[in-house]
């Protein structure tokens, strides 16, 4: 049976849950999956049997659950769709975090790869274009109650300030201290501090990201939800949330 054959919305939710649990604690357990999806244990067992038949997971009776290579790739794609939709709902449509999370869950299963790629491109264009960016989004935020257009384009454009620095240009010398989440590929600096809860700090610092170490951002994932960095000669993958907890001083 093809792994993707007749993959239902429910099965995609299970793959996504297993993917996140694996990242958090290396393996997923039936109880953890049930708790995360708020379903009963027998429902989890039935779903796992279906995923195992499609060779998307490894699961022994009463044992732990891990994704196969195919399952991991499919789950990562599902997560990218979810993050792209959530970014669009929060960053562009400016919905609250909780509402965006719920609506992204309902929308993500119908999004094709082509639509996903274009949505990511649209988000990046709006946030990076000199006529877009934070000023444009702030201007848009005042119009949700009344979306009627006055057609006075010149006045509207004039009210949106073009940033002094294009996003692809180097930062000014005074813009030295930033979080890793704000750093562009090719930029590097020295780690100043790691913030967040004790467990999060311990996990990040355990990867070698400690104050005083040199860090370089090599790549940002297309969905913007992960970064590839180099620290102490090692290549690491950080989530956007982890990267936001690391402050560095740019070289």
trRosetta pair geometry for C-beta under 8 A, 3 or more apart (Angstrom, degrees):
i j d omega theta_ij theta_ji phi_ij phi_ji
1 5 5.4 -118 180 47 87 138
1 53 6.2 24 43 143 144 91
1 54 5.6 -81 104 -105 115 65
1 55 7.9 162 70 2 85 94
2 5 4.0 109 64 -34 93 105
2 54 7.5 -5 106 -146 36 94
3 7 7.6 19 141 -63 60 126
3 54 4.7 103 -133 164 51 101
3 55 6.0 -85 -88 67 96 85
3 56 5.4 119 -151 -69 106 96
3 70 4.9 -147 -73 147 165 135
3 71 7.2 -143 -156 -72 132 63
3 74 6.5 -146 138 -46 128 149
4 7 5.2 -67 -159 -9 51 128
4 54 7.8 130 -30 -169 21 132
4 74 6.9 -174 -83 -117 91 134
5 54 7.0 -164 46 -119 86 113
7 11 5.0 -121 -163 84 73 134
7 12 6.2 88 151 -56 107 87
7 54 7.3 89 -85 -137 95 170
7 74 7.9 -128 -131 -178 167 142
8 11 4.8 102 53 5 74 99
8 12 7.1 -132 99 -3 43 85
9 12 5.7 -54 -152 35 33 113
9 13 6.6 38 149 -22 65 103
9 109 4.5 1 -116 -131 94 168
10 13 5.6 -53 -155 32 34 114
10 14 6.7 33 149 -18 65 102
10 47 6.6 -120 139 -112 106 123
11 14 5.6 -51 -152 34 37 112
11 15 6.5 39 150 -19 67 102
11 47 6.4 -180 -103 -157 66 98
11 50 6.3 -99 -102 108 119 126
11 51 6.2 161 -153 -76 102 93
12 15 5.6 -50 -148 35 35 113
12 16 6.3 36 153 -20 66 106
12 78 5.2 175 -169 -122 100 141
12 108 7.9 -164 136 109 138 107
12 109 5.7 151 60 -110 156 102
13 16 5.7 -55 -148 37 31 112
13 17 6.3 32 153 -20 64 106
13 37 6.3 102 144 -121 115 123
13 105 7.9 50 -108 -161 106 101
14 17 5.7 -54 -147 36 32 112
14 18 6.3 31 156 -17 66 106
14 33 6.8 35 -144 -167 82 126
14 37 7.1 -19 -92 -65 64 155
14 44 7.6 148 -124 -136 118 69
14 47 4.8 -180 -76 153 159 136
14 48 7.4 -149 179 -70 143 60
14 51 6.3 -129 107 -50 133 141
15 18 5.9 -57 -148 38 29 109
15 19 6.2 35 152 -25 64 107
15 51 6.9 167 -73 -124 86 134
15 56 6.5 -58 -102 158 113 136
15 67 7.3 78 -151 -108 81 119
15 71 6.3 -147 -135 -169 107 89
15 74 6.1 -55 -176 107 155 103
15 75 4.2 -147 157 -92 99 94
15 78 6.0 109 94 17 116 155
16 19 5.5 -52 -149 32 30 117
16 20 6.6 25 156 -14 64 104
16 75 5.9 170 -86 -153 42 88
16 78 5.0 -111 -75 114 101 130
16 79 6.0 147 -133 -70 93 79
16 82 7.0 84 -136 -26 142 149
17 20 6.1 -58 -151 37 30 105
17 21 6.2 26 154 -16 66 110
17 28 7.3 105 126 -139 81 148
17 33 5.4 102 126 -138 131 80
17 36 4.8 145 -150 103 116 137
17 37 5.5 -53 -79 -52 158 104
18 21 5.7 -58 -144 41 31 110
18 22 6.2 35 156 -23 66 106
18 28 4.6 -109 -135 2 71 162
18 33 6.5 -1 -75 -101 76 117
18 57 6.6 -67 -174 -105 170 125
18 65 5.7 -87 -130 121 120 121
18 66 7.8 151 176 -136 116 20
18 67 5.9 135 124 -58 121 98
18 71 7.7 -26 94 156 138 124
18 75 6.7 -98 73 -110 92 152
19 22 6.0 -56 -152 32 25 111
19 23 6.7 21 153 -16 61 106
19 67 6.4 31 -86 -42 70 148
19 72 7.0 130 -112 -133 96 60
19 75 3.7 175 -64 154 132 135
19 76 6.7 178 -146 -63 143 54
19 78 7.6 166 4 63 154 111
19 79 6.1 -126 110 -44 150 128
20 23 5.8 -56 -151 36 34 110
20 24 6.3 25 154 -15 67 111
20 36 7.5 163 77 -156 123 152
20 79 7.6 146 -61 -100 89 128
21 24 5.7 -60 -144 41 32 108
21 25 6.1 -38 178 41 69 98
21 27 7.5 -24 131 124 101 29
21 28 3.8 83 97 -98 138 97
21 29 7.8 -137 170 19 143 57
21 32 5.5 117 -134 130 140 131
21 33 6.8 -78 -24 -76 159 72
21 36 6.7 -114 -62 -37 114 157
22 25 7.4 -92 -130 62 17 57
22 26 6.3 -12 -160 176 59 15
22 27 6.4 18 -112 -103 72 20
22 28 5.9 -56 -54 -33 73 94
22 66 6.5 98 -107 -131 125 70
22 67 6.4 -76 -36 3 161 104
25 28 7.7 114 69 -83 102 47
25 32 7.7 -125 51 -132 142 165
27 64 4.0 1 166 180 138 136
27 65 6.7 135 -179 59 84 47
27 66 5.7 -59 -123 -71 83 91
28 32 5.7 -138 -161 80 70 124
28 33 5.6 66 167 -58 118 100
28 64 6.7 130 66 -172 42 80
28 65 4.4 -42 76 69 96 102
28 66 7.2 157 24 -79 84 42
29 32 4.5 90 57 6 81 106
29 33 7.1 -152 90 -7 40 85
29 64 5.8 -56 -86 -116 70 72
29 65 7.0 164 -93 14 20 91
30 33 5.8 -56 -151 35 31 110
30 34 6.3 31 153 -19 66 107
30 41 6.0 60 147 -145 115 91
30 44 5.2 135 -161 116 85 140
30 45 6.8 18 -140 -69 133 76
30 48 7.3 -65 -105 -32 95 151
30 65 7.1 110 -64 -23 62 121
31 34 5.6 -54 -147 37 33 112
31 35 6.2 32 155 -19 66 106
31 41 7.0 -18 -92 -99 61 107
32 35 5.8 -55 -148 37 30 111
32 36 6.2 29 155 -21 65 108
33 36 5.8 -56 -146 36 30 110
33 37 6.2 2 165 5 66 112
33 44 5.1 125 97 -137 119 130
33 48 8.0 113 78 -63 169 112
33 65 7.0 14 -41 37 137 150
34 37 6.6 -72 -141 51 23 91
34 38 7.8 79 165 -97 55 6
34 39 5.5 -109 -142 74 69 70
34 40 6.5 -9 -148 177 121 11
34 41 5.2 -37 -79 -82 155 57
34 43 7.5 120 -115 63 93 95
34 44 4.9 -84 -69 -38 89 139
35 38 7.3 19 -173 -74 28 47
37 44 7.6 147 49 -87 131 98
39 43 4.4 -95 161 80 121 139
39 44 6.2 144 94 -52 115 83
40 43 5.0 97 63 4 75 105
40 44 7.5 -140 102 -6 42 87
41 44 5.5 -54 -153 32 39 113
41 45 6.5 39 153 -21 69 102
42 45 5.5 -51 -149 34 37 114
42 46 6.5 38 154 -19 67 103
43 46 5.9 -54 -152 35 33 111
43 47 6.5 29 153 -16 65 108
44 47 5.8 -60 -150 39 31 109
44 48 6.2 32 155 -21 67 108
45 48 5.8 -54 -145 36 30 111
45 49 6.6 35 155 -23 63 102
46 49 5.8 -52 -154 29 31 113
46 50 6.8 28 151 -16 63 104
47 50 5.7 -56 -155 36 36 111
47 51 6.4 30 151 -15 69 107
48 51 5.6 -55 -143 40 35 109
48 52 6.1 37 155 -22 67 106
48 57 6.4 -83 -151 80 79 150
48 59 5.1 -67 176 83 121 175
48 65 6.3 -103 -127 -107 125 133
49 52 5.8 -54 -145 35 29 111
49 53 6.5 34 153 -23 62 103
50 53 5.8 -51 -153 30 31 114
50 54 6.8 20 152 -8 62 107
51 54 5.8 -62 -153 43 35 106
51 56 4.6 -83 -174 66 86 113
51 57 4.6 42 125 8 116 117
51 59 7.8 72 83 -1 105 134
51 71 7.1 69 179 -117 109 129
52 55 7.3 37 -177 -81 38 30
52 56 7.4 -103 -78 48 24 69
52 57 5.5 -67 -79 69 67 90
52 58 7.6 87 -118 -117 95 19
52 59 5.4 -100 -77 40 125 106
55 68 5.8 -22 159 16 71 168
55 70 6.3 47 113 51 94 137
55 71 7.6 -145 125 -42 52 101
56 67 6.8 -39 161 -146 69 78
56 68 5.8 -142 -163 32 21 107
56 70 6.1 -95 -109 98 62 97
56 71 3.4 114 -176 -92 69 105
56 74 6.5 -53 -135 45 117 140
57 65 5.6 -12 -175 -167 129 95
57 66 6.7 150 -159 80 76 37
57 67 5.8 -54 -105 -108 69 44
57 68 6.3 -130 -82 -13 15 85
57 71 5.4 110 -62 -107 57 170
58 65 7.2 158 79 -154 57 46
58 66 4.9 -6 52 61 105 89
58 67 7.7 12 13 84 80 2
58 68 6.2 117 -34 -66 85 80
59 63 6.4 167 -167 74 54 97
59 64 7.7 -125 -122 105 67 34
59 65 4.7 -1 -95 -108 104 81
59 66 7.8 176 -67 27 65 55
60 63 3.6 39 68 16 91 143
60 64 7.9 24 40 41 88 51
67 71 3.8 -147 -162 102 89 113
67 72 4.2 128 117 -64 132 75
67 75 5.9 -85 -116 3 154 141
68 71 4.4 95 45 8 74 105
68 72 6.8 -136 89 -8 36 86
69 72 5.9 -52 -147 33 27 111
69 73 6.6 26 155 -16 61 105
70 73 5.9 -57 -151 36 31 109
70 74 6.3 27 154 -15 66 109
71 74 5.8 -58 -146 40 31 109
71 75 6.0 30 157 -19 67 109
72 75 5.8 -54 -142 38 29 110
72 76 6.2 33 156 -23 63 106
73 76 5.8 -52 -148 33 29 113
73 77 6.7 31 152 -19 61 104
74 77 5.7 -55 -155 33 33 113
74 78 6.6 35 149 -20 65 103
75 78 5.5 -51 -151 34 36 114
75 79 6.4 36 151 -18 67 103
76 79 5.7 -53 -149 37 33 112
76 80 6.4 38 150 -23 65 102
77 80 5.6 -49 -148 31 34 113
77 81 6.7 36 153 -19 63 100
77 113 7.7 -39 -161 -97 122 97
78 81 5.8 -52 -156 32 33 112
78 82 6.5 32 148 -19 64 106
78 108 6.9 80 -169 149 73 126
79 82 5.5 -54 -149 36 35 114
79 83 6.2 31 156 -17 69 106
79 225 7.5 -136 143 91 101 159
80 83 5.9 -56 -143 40 30 107
80 84 6.1 32 157 -22 65 107
80 116 6.7 68 122 -176 103 139
80 221 7.7 -127 -111 155 106 123
80 222 7.2 33 -154 76 128 101
80 223 4.5 -156 -148 -47 82 145
80 225 7.2 -158 -113 26 60 131
81 84 5.9 -57 -147 35 27 111
81 85 6.4 23 157 -14 63 108
81 108 4.6 119 122 -160 110 95
81 111 4.9 159 -154 72 118 130
81 116 5.5 -78 -104 -104 78 128
82 85 6.1 -62 -153 39 27 107
82 86 6.2 24 154 -17 65 110
82 104 5.3 91 -160 150 69 116
82 105 7.0 26 -130 -86 109 52
82 108 4.6 -6 -84 -104 67 153
83 86 5.6 -54 -141 39 32 111
83 87 6.2 36 156 -22 66 104
83 223 4.7 80 91 161 122 132
83 224 7.4 -164 144 65 121 76
83 225 4.2 -42 -167 -56 161 143
84 87 5.8 -52 -149 34 28 111
84 88 6.5 29 152 -18 62 106
84 111 7.7 -180 77 153 123 162
84 116 5.6 117 54 -153 167 83
84 119 5.3 96 161 102 121 121
84 120 5.3 -70 -127 -70 120 87
84 123 7.3 -155 -157 -7 77 146
84 223 5.1 -96 -62 -131 86 100
85 88 5.6 -55 -150 36 33 112
85 89 6.2 27 155 -16 67 108
85 103 7.7 -140 151 112 116 81
85 104 4.1 147 103 -132 114 92
85 107 5.3 171 -152 87 151 122
85 108 5.5 -129 9 -82 149 82
85 111 6.8 -142 -60 -46 118 155
85 119 7.4 -2 -79 152 56 157
86 89 5.7 -56 -144 40 32 109
86 90 6.0 14 162 -5 68 111
86 100 5.2 97 -147 147 72 108
86 101 6.3 28 -119 -91 120 51
86 104 4.2 -22 -67 -69 78 160
87 90 6.3 -65 -138 47 25 97
87 91 5.1 -5 178 7 68 124
87 92 7.8 57 134 -4 66 94
87 123 5.6 41 124 -142 119 158
87 223 7.4 175 -8 -179 141 79
87 224 6.5 85 -97 62 157 128
88 91 6.7 -52 -106 50 16 91
88 92 5.1 -28 -161 32 56 121
88 93 6.5 42 144 -1 69 102
88 119 5.9 -53 -64 -177 140 112
88 122 7.7 38 -110 87 111 113
88 123 5.9 -106 -84 -79 75 116
89 92 7.5 -11 -56 53 9 82
89 93 5.1 -39 -144 52 43 120
89 95 4.7 -36 165 35 91 124
89 99 7.7 -142 159 109 128 83
89 100 3.8 159 108 -133 124 98
89 103 6.0 153 -120 79 157 122
89 104 6.1 -127 8 -59 142 96
90 93 7.5 9 -25 60 11 77
90 94 7.0 43 -174 -115 35 25
90 95 6.0 -81 -89 60 49 73
90 96 7.8 -18 -114 150 86 8
90 97 6.5 35 -108 -95 128 56
90 100 4.6 -4 -57 -93 88 172
91 94 7.5 -31 148 -73 9 57
91 123 6.3 70 83 -151 137 108
91 127 6.9 -25 166 -73 133 123
91 137 7.3 -66 171 -126 66 148
92 122 7.9 11 -81 126 159 103
92 123 6.4 -112 -41 -113 123 80
92 126 6.1 62 -104 87 109 164
92 137 7.3 -109 -119 -118 43 108
94 137 7.2 146 -66 -179 116 100
94 140 7.4 167 -16 106 134 105
94 141 5.4 147 -112 -107 174 93
94 144 7.2 -117 70 -60 123 138
95 99 4.9 -110 168 91 114 114
95 100 4.5 146 90 -65 113 91
95 103 7.1 -11 122 28 168 140
96 99 4.7 78 62 18 89 105
96 100 6.5 -160 87 -10 39 92
97 100 5.9 -62 -145 38 23 110
97 101 6.4 26 157 -23 62 107
98 101 5.8 -53 -150 31 29 113
98 102 6.6 25 155 -14 63 106
99 102 5.8 -56 -150 38 33 109
99 103 6.1 21 158 -11 68 111
100 103 6.0 -61 -140 44 28 103
100 104 5.9 33 159 -24 66 109
101 104 6.0 -55 -144 34 24 111
101 105 6.7 29 154 -22 59 105
102 105 5.8 -56 -158 29 30 114
102 106 6.9 20 151 -13 64 105
103 106 5.7 -54 -151 37 39 108
103 107 6.1 26 155 -13 71 113
104 107 5.9 -65 -139 45 30 104
104 108 5.7 44 165 -47 69 106
105 108 6.4 -39 -133 10 20 115
106 109 8.0 -70 176 16 28 100
107 110 6.5 -79 -172 40 51 101
107 111 6.7 53 144 -42 83 109
108 111 5.8 -55 -156 12 41 119
111 115 5.2 -128 -163 88 78 123
111 116 5.4 95 147 -64 115 89
111 119 7.6 -39 -156 -2 130 148
112 115 4.7 93 55 11 81 102
112 116 6.8 -137 97 -8 42 88
113 116 5.5 -52 -148 34 31 116
113 117 6.5 32 155 -20 64 104
114 117 5.9 -53 -151 33 30 109
114 118 6.5 22 154 -12 64 108
115 118 5.8 -60 -148 41 33 107
115 119 6.1 35 154 -23 68 108
116 119 5.7 -57 -146 35 28 111
116 120 6.5 27 157 -17 64 105
117 120 6.0 -55 -151 36 29 110
117 121 6.4 29 151 -17 63 108
117 222 7.6 -36 -121 170 70 142
118 121 5.5 -54 -147 39 34 114
118 122 6.2 39 153 -24 66 104
119 122 5.6 -51 -148 33 31 113
119 123 6.5 33 153 -20 64 103
120 123 5.8 -52 -150 34 32 111
120 124 6.4 27 155 -14 65 107
120 222 5.5 38 164 157 161 92
120 223 6.0 -93 -109 -101 128 51
120 224 7.5 173 -148 -9 101 99
121 124 5.9 -58 -147 40 30 108
121 125 6.1 34 154 -23 66 108
122 125 5.6 -53 -145 34 30 113
122 126 6.4 28 158 -17 64 106
123 126 6.1 -58 -150 36 28 108
123 127 6.3 11 159 -7 64 114
123 224 7.7 -108 111 -1 134 143
124 127 6.0 -66 -143 45 28 103
124 128 5.7 3 167 -1 68 121
124 224 7.7 174 -78 -54 96 126
125 128 6.4 -71 -133 47 20 95
125 129 5.5 27 172 -34 65 114
125 132 6.9 114 134 -11 60 162
126 129 6.5 -40 -124 22 18 110
126 132 4.4 -168 -169 -159 46 145
126 133 7.8 -171 149 -37 55 30
126 136 7.0 -139 -174 96 82 138
126 137 7.4 90 153 -68 110 99
127 132 6.2 -73 -52 124 11 124
127 133 6.1 73 -167 -102 40 47
127 137 7.8 14 -100 -42 70 131
127 167 7.8 68 128 -70 74 162
128 132 6.9 30 55 69 33 123
128 133 7.1 65 -110 -74 7 85
128 167 4.5 -100 -143 44 81 151
128 168 7.3 55 -172 -38 117 90
129 132 3.8 74 62 10 97 110
129 133 6.8 -138 71 -27 55 81
129 136 7.9 15 80 -8 99 158
130 133 7.0 -8 -139 -11 23 127
130 162 4.9 26 164 -153 104 96
130 163 6.1 -131 -140 38 74 85
130 166 5.7 -51 -74 -108 106 86
131 136 6.5 78 144 -76 53 134
131 157 7.4 -30 -146 -142 116 92
131 160 6.5 68 -162 114 67 135
131 162 6.6 -30 -83 -101 55 90
132 136 4.4 -83 -152 32 40 156
132 137 7.5 48 177 -38 76 83
133 136 5.6 102 54 14 54 102
133 137 7.1 -110 119 -2 31 97
133 163 5.8 -43 96 -26 172 127
133 167 7.3 -177 -94 -48 116 115
134 137 5.7 -61 -144 41 32 109
134 138 6.1 33 158 -21 68 105
135 138 5.8 -53 -147 35 30 111
135 139 6.4 33 152 -20 63 106
135 160 5.3 129 127 -160 111 74
135 161 4.9 -127 -139 52 162 82
135 163 7.0 -176 -3 -57 124 83
136 139 5.6 -55 -153 35 31 114
136 140 6.4 31 149 -20 64 106
136 160 5.3 39 -89 -148 69 133
137 140 5.4 -51 -147 35 35 114
137 141 6.5 46 151 -33 64 99
138 141 5.5 -44 -150 20 34 117
138 142 7.5 31 156 -17 59 98
139 142 6.6 -61 -169 28 33 106
139 143 7.6 19 144 -15 61 114
139 156 7.8 115 170 -169 138 81
139 159 6.3 129 -121 113 129 107
139 160 5.3 -62 -28 -89 158 96
140 143 5.8 -73 -162 33 43 112
140 144 7.9 63 151 -50 71 80
141 144 6.8 -23 -164 -18 41 108
143 146 6.3 -86 -159 74 62 64
143 147 5.9 89 151 -103 97 53
144 147 7.1 5 -140 -65 26 92
150 155 7.7 -38 91 65 133 127
150 156 7.5 163 55 -54 105 113
152 155 4.3 3 136 29 113 119
152 156 6.2 134 94 -23 72 91
153 156 5.5 -60 -147 39 34 113
153 157 6.0 31 159 -19 70 107
154 157 6.0 -56 -145 38 27 108
154 158 6.2 30 155 -23 62 109
155 158 5.7 -54 -147 34 29 114
155 159 6.6 29 155 -22 62 106
156 159 6.0 -60 -157 30 29 110
156 160 7.2 17 151 -13 62 106
157 160 6.0 -65 -157 35 37 105
163 166 7.0 143 84 -82 107 33
163 167 7.8 64 73 -47 150 70
165 169 5.2 -133 -168 72 85 120
165 171 7.0 64 173 -119 163 45
165 172 6.9 -124 -64 -33 145 91
166 169 4.6 92 60 -9 85 108
167 184 8.0 139 163 -75 86 137
168 184 7.9 140 -122 -141 52 165
171 175 3.9 -109 175 79 123 127
171 176 7.9 170 114 -69 135 38
171 250 6.9 86 53 63 138 168
172 175 5.0 93 57 1 76 102
173 176 7.3 4 167 -57 48 100
175 178 7.0 30 167 -52 86 113
175 250 7.6 16 114 26 71 140
176 189 7.9 144 -177 -130 72 139
176 249 5.3 10 155 -155 101 78
176 250 5.3 -139 -151 40 56 89
177 192 6.7 1 -134 -11 105 158
177 247 6.2 13 -175 -179 94 106
177 248 7.4 -178 -142 90 55 34
177 249 5.5 -27 -91 -98 73 70
177 250 7.7 -141 -69 1 25 80
178 182 4.3 -108 175 75 121 129
178 183 6.1 143 100 -63 127 80
178 189 8.0 125 47 17 89 162
178 247 7.3 179 98 -147 22 67
178 248 6.7 -21 67 60 67 77
178 250 6.6 29 21 -38 107 109
179 182 5.3 94 60 4 73 100
179 183 7.7 -128 103 -18 44 88
179 243 6.5 108 149 141 98 71
179 244 5.0 34 156 -143 151 44
179 245 7.4 81 -148 14 120 12
179 246 6.2 112 -159 71 75 54
179 247 5.7 -52 -94 -94 63 58
179 248 7.5 98 -142 15 22 78
180 183 5.4 -46 -153 15 45 120
180 215 6.7 -60 -103 133 120 144
180 217 6.6 155 -165 -73 87 114
180 227 6.7 -166 146 73 106 160
180 229 6.8 -25 -164 -80 135 148
180 238 6.8 17 114 89 142 159
180 243 4.0 -113 93 -163 103 86
180 244 7.4 -110 56 -59 76 24
180 246 4.4 15 -7 76 119 113
180 248 6.1 72 -70 -4 78 119
181 227 7.5 -153 -107 -24 50 140
181 240 5.5 75 -124 -165 113 73
181 243 4.0 128 -66 110 73 106
181 244 4.1 4 -16 -74 144 71
183 187 4.7 -140 -169 80 98 125
183 189 7.4 -137 -106 10 140 115
183 217 4.6 159 112 -12 117 146
183 227 8.0 78 69 -149 96 155
183 243 8.0 -125 30 -178 98 120
183 248 7.1 3 -57 53 139 129
183 250 7.5 166 -113 -92 108 106
184 187 5.3 84 60 -5 69 120
184 217 6.8 160 103 88 21 138
184 220 7.6 -66 -143 -21 49 132
185 217 5.5 -115 -104 121 41 96
185 218 6.1 15 -143 159 92 20
185 219 5.6 34 -109 -96 126 33
185 220 5.9 -121 -48 -7 101 89
186 216 7.9 -29 -164 -174 15 99
186 217 7.2 -30 24 81 31 84
186 218 7.9 80 -58 -123 41 36
187 216 7.4 -179 99 -147 36 66
187 217 5.7 12 61 39 78 109
187 250 6.2 -38 -180 -133 112 113
187 251 7.9 179 -171 36 68 90
188 214 6.6 20 174 -180 114 93
188 215 6.5 -179 -152 95 73 46
188 216 3.7 -24 -100 -100 108 82
188 217 7.1 -162 -81 14 56 65
188 250 7.3 113 85 -146 36 66
188 251 5.4 9 88 4 85 123
189 214 7.6 -168 109 -147 22 63
189 215 6.4 -17 65 61 62 85
189 248 3.9 123 91 149 120 115
189 249 5.1 -170 -179 86 120 40
189 250 4.1 -80 -79 -102 128 33
189 251 5.3 -155 -97 -22 60 69
190 212 6.6 -18 -177 -146 107 25
190 213 7.2 159 -153 81 66 28
190 214 5.9 -42 -99 -97 67 58
190 215 7.4 130 -120 17 18 82
190 248 6.1 157 74 -160 31 86
190 249 5.2 -13 56 55 88 94
190 251 7.5 100 -19 -67 82 78
191 194 7.2 3 -179 -51 121 88
191 209 6.0 160 -102 -175 157 74
191 210 6.5 131 91 94 146 26
191 211 5.4 -133 113 -112 95 34
191 212 6.5 -33 67 31 89 28
191 213 5.0 13 21 56 123 77
191 214 7.7 -137 -6 -77 84 10
191 215 5.5 78 -53 -13 95 123
191 231 7.9 32 -37 -127 131 122
191 246 6.3 -56 -131 -172 102 103
191 247 7.5 102 -161 80 59 52
191 248 5.3 -49 -96 -99 43 87
192 211 6.2 2 171 -129 19 93
192 247 4.6 -52 60 105 111 98
192 248 6.0 168 -2 -113 87 26
192 249 5.6 92 -55 -25 113 92
193 211 5.8 11 -87 -86 45 113
193 246 7.9 -179 92 -149 45 45
193 247 5.0 13 52 46 82 113
194 201 5.0 131 118 -137 112 86
194 204 5.2 -178 -157 95 139 133
194 205 5.7 -160 40 -60 163 95
194 209 6.4 110 -83 118 131 101
194 210 7.4 -63 -15 -118 128 39
194 211 7.2 -124 -7 -48 85 80
194 245 5.9 42 -166 136 69 96
194 246 5.6 -13 -108 -103 76 70
194 247 7.8 -155 -76 20 31 74
195 201 7.2 -91 152 -85 10 107
195 245 4.8 -138 65 -160 74 79
195 246 7.9 -156 21 -69 74 27
195 247 7.1 56 -14 -16 106 104
196 200 3.8 -74 135 90 134 134
196 201 5.4 171 72 -52 93 79
196 204 7.5 97 46 -2 139 137
196 245 4.2 -11 -32 -134 120 140
197 200 4.7 88 57 12 80 105
197 201 6.9 -149 92 -7 37 89
198 201 5.9 -58 -146 38 28 109
198 202 6.2 27 157 -20 65 108
199 202 5.8 -55 -147 36 29 111
199 203 6.4 29 155 -20 64 106
200 203 5.8 -55 -149 35 30 110
200 204 6.4 24 156 -14 65 108
200 242 7.3 -159 -169 -111 102 77
200 245 6.4 -130 141 -124 125 175
201 204 5.9 -59 -146 40 30 107
201 205 5.9 19 161 -10 68 113
201 245 7.4 -134 -85 157 69 134
202 205 6.1 -60 -138 45 25 103
202 206 5.9 35 157 -30 62 110
203 206 5.6 -55 -148 30 25 117
203 207 7.2 25 153 -20 58 101
203 242 8.0 -90 101 -120 112 121
204 207 6.0 -58 -165 27 34 109
204 209 5.1 -59 162 66 86 124
204 238 7.8 47 -125 -123 98 113
204 242 5.8 167 -94 -161 113 104
204 245 6.5 -146 -47 92 164 125
204 246 6.7 -160 180 -69 143 107
205 208 7.7 150 -177 6 40 6
205 209 6.0 -103 -100 73 40 69
205 210 5.1 69 -145 -85 92 83
207 231 7.2 80 127 66 91 140
207 234 7.8 -146 172 98 81 138
207 236 5.5 87 168 -124 131 144
208 213 6.5 152 155 -143 79 168
208 231 5.0 156 107 117 110 118
208 232 4.6 -102 175 22 138 138
208 234 6.1 105 37 41 158 132
208 236 7.5 -164 51 -51 107 140
209 213 6.4 -140 -139 65 36 138
209 215 6.7 42 -127 -88 93 131
209 231 5.5 -69 -83 -131 72 171
209 236 7.4 -108 -47 59 111 168
209 246 5.9 -56 167 -114 135 137
210 213 5.2 88 58 -13 69 120
213 231 5.7 49 142 -163 130 102
213 232 5.9 -45 -154 -50 125 94
214 231 7.1 171 86 -133 54 61
214 232 7.7 138 54 -59 78 49
215 229 5.7 -3 -171 178 96 127
215 230 7.2 156 -155 77 49 51
215 231 5.0 -10 -105 -90 80 95
215 246 7.4 -3 42 152 179 139
215 248 5.7 -111 55 -100 122 147
216 229 6.4 156 80 -161 44 74
216 230 4.8 -9 58 53 98 99
216 231 7.9 -179 24 -66 64 53
217 220 7.2 16 172 -55 119 87
217 227 5.8 -47 -141 -178 102 126
217 228 7.6 107 -165 79 59 54
217 229 5.4 -41 -102 -102 52 86
218 228 4.8 -59 68 105 102 99
218 229 6.4 163 7 -111 86 26
218 230 5.8 74 -38 -21 120 100
218 235 7.3 -36 20 -132 151 100
219 227 7.0 164 88 -160 51 57
219 228 4.1 18 52 41 95 117
220 224 6.2 11 163 -115 113 56
220 226 7.7 155 -160 89 53 48
220 227 5.3 -25 -106 -107 67 81
220 228 7.7 -136 -66 20 26 75
221 224 6.5 -131 77 -36 79 13
221 225 5.9 -48 74 52 133 64
221 226 4.2 51 -10 58 136 87
221 227 7.0 -112 -5 -71 83 35
221 228 7.8 112 -51 -22 76 87
223 226 7.6 45 66 15 96 83
224 240 6.6 41 143 -81 71 136
225 239 6.6 -27 161 -153 76 76
225 240 5.2 -86 -150 -15 43 117
226 237 5.8 3 180 -176 120 97
226 238 6.7 159 -158 83 68 43
226 239 5.7 -46 -101 -110 76 45
226 240 6.7 -88 -68 -36 31 73
227 237 7.3 160 80 -154 41 52
227 238 5.1 -15 59 61 92 95
227 240 7.2 104 -17 -87 97 57
227 243 5.3 68 22 -76 134 147
228 235 6.4 -3 -174 -173 98 100
228 236 7.4 159 -155 82 52 42
228 237 5.8 -27 -99 -99 66 69
229 235 7.5 160 84 -153 37 53
229 236 5.3 -21 65 63 86 92
229 237 8.0 154 21 -96 73 21
229 238 6.0 13 6 0 119 118
229 243 7.8 152 -36 -106 134 106
230 233 7.2 -4 -179 -130 98 11
230 234 6.9 166 -152 80 61 36
230 235 5.6 -30 -97 -96 75 62
230 236 7.5 156 -97 17 25 78
231 234 5.9 -25 70 60 68 87
231 236 6.0 -9 23 5 107 127
238 242 4.4 -130 -168 89 94 121
238 243 4.7 116 122 -60 129 87
238 246 7.7 -52 -154 4 160 137
239 242 4.7 96 53 7 78 101
239 243 6.9 -144 93 -5 41 87
240 243 5.6 -55 -146 38 32 113
240 244 6.4 37 153 -25 65 105
241 244 5.8 -53 -151 30 30 113
241 245 7.1 28 151 -20 60 104
242 245 5.9 -61 -161 30 36 111
242 246 7.1 25 149 -17 67 107
243 246 6.0 -63 -154 32 39 108
